[in-house]
Amino acid sequence: MTTQQPKARKLIIFSSIIVAIIAILSIINYSISQTLSWSLYPIGALLMIWATFAPTDLPRYRLLGSFIGFSFSIFPFLYLIATLSGDNRWFWPLAVPLALSLIVTAGIFLFVFLQLKNKWYTGAAAFFLFGVVLNFAVGEIIKHYLQDQNIEGEIYNRTTVFSFLLASFLFALIGYNRRPKIDV
């Protein structure tokens, strides 16, 4: 029981700091304009930060808890920004696909991270998933959105994708050379 007490204390302190900052932001915003307007942006971000980092105090499921907290908090946060900005037409065609592509990529990486013991393979997976797959997916989503808005232009740089592909290949090669040798 004593091992849980310091973790609970950290969570209480972390939550108290978040609540105190939210209270201060609300008081300042309300005292200036008699409404909550600009403070809702950082308040939403603080709630998303709390939902992402509070689960790190869970004993066995730190990464999974953080991933789930982030996954569930990103959509309300993006919707809040879309609503507060006054033009929420971009939420469904742009924000939701981008957030989903990030969540799927991060979920795959989390699974790979938990399975791989070789840090070089993990690095290769990170470079490949985030630098190649996510980079390409984000470029395609934005390109599709801009085409619907009748805006043309280059969205992503092929050099970046190829650089990350090369980096993932090099990390995998280093990982292969540094794997434990099995004597037969």
Disulfide bonds with the S-S distance in Angstrom:
none
